[in-house]
Amino acid sequence: MLDVRERSAALVRSLKTAHRDPVVVQAFRSAAAASIAYVIAVRLSPEPAPLTAPLTALLVVQVTLYATLKMSIRRVNAVVAGVLVAIVFSSVVGLSWWSLALIIVAALGVGHLVRAHEFTAEVAISAMLVLGVTAHGALAWARVVETLIGAIVGLAFNLVLAPPVWVEQAGASIEDLARRLRQLMLRVGEEAADNTPFLQAAARLHEARDLDHDISEVDEDLRQAEDSLRFNPRVREGLLHRVVLRTGLDTLEICTVVLRVLARTLTDLAKEREPEPLFPAETGGTVQQLLSEIGDAVVSFAVLVTTSASENAESAEERLTAELRQAAVTRDRLAHLLLAQVQRDARQWQLHGAVLTEVNRIIDEMDTEHRSRRLLEELDRHTREQRERLPRLTGLRDRLRRGRPARRRGAAGRRSA
């Protein structure tokens, strides 16, 4: 009975979160766009089953608006090129083994000429499909009409019904990465305060290296979120959101790399000092406390970069600042302890200095002033690149933005008068 309730609860939770799953969203959006394209093509195409239209709509519709605009041009280019190649061949030769081989070679060559890029193979695929079902030139032109119908429906579908913004999912991935990073810091700190064998320290090093795979997965989620923010009418400050999330992930990636270096340093230290402990009791306890405080700051940093509300962001920044300040105090105490230890025993002094350097790098990387400078630099870089790439569009947008406050002030003056 208890298992049935647990399964029912799990099913309910999965149904509640299914609408936010990119795979589910993509499936329903693609099916809807393909169905609409088919209905329109049935009315406009002379063929009884115009499947090229829903096929094209299926290829065009993407999970984000930016991806749709970017990929649809290439895919429509590839599909239309393939159809045109098939039209030429269908009017000259029929379908046979040698004509199929010839059309594949010709379609791939045309794909490179029209710069279909990663969709070059779709030129050949479209050409083969059209050649297989087309016996007359008139019907081949109908395939072109169906392709255009599917392309227009796919684009209109995402323009009218804007895809969802995947910032929340990317933020959850970033916070989850920060918590895994904190858990590893806690384990490393516990072992630093204990008599850790070399093999156990090496195991923590492997865990730190495995975090690279986690970063790759978070990066994929972030790329999808960045694409969902581009050209999306639901978002006003898309560039700011993209820069905040991207720089936040970059900071966590740097912290992960430094933690991996720290784990390597402690592994080397365990190898050199075995069977002795890595540090004296007081020094090891300080290392454990410092890594625990840094781990808390890492989670607070992730919460800060993924928080949209201004009030929540302000409280998250205050909490991060307080945690970094406390971590800096503990770091200074660790520096005095390590200096006193090196003065008593100069063995492995390079490794002791490396431990202090690495924890200091993590603290400095999450510093709020450092992050503010980084955000301003990235925003300036994006703005400069956009001006260089699209100078006329950027100038028009700037003029429109300058004109809005003036019109508002004029309207306010008329109301007060």
Buried (B, 14 or more C-beta within 10 A) or exposed (E): EEEEEEEEEEEEEEEEEEEEEBEEBBEEBBBBBBEBBBEBBBEEBEBEEBBBBBBBBBBBBBBBBBBBBBBBBBBBBBBBBBBBBBBBBBEEBEBEEEBBEEBBEBBBBBBEEBEBEEBBBBBBBBBBBBBEBBEEEEBBBBBBBBBBBBBBBBBBBBEEEBBBBBBEBBBBBBBBBBBBBBEBBBBBBBBBBBBBBBEBBBBBBEBBEEBEEBBEEBBEBBBBBBBBBBBBEEBEEBBBBBBBBBBBBBBBBBBBBBBBBBBBBBBBBBBEBBEEBBBBEBBBBBBBBBBBBBBBBBBBBBBBBBBEEEEEBEBBBEBBBEBBEBBBEBBEBBBEBBBEBBEEEEEBBEBBBBBBEBBBBBBEBBBBEEBEEBBEEBBEEBEEEBEEEEEEEBEEEEEEEEEEEEEEEEEEEEEEE
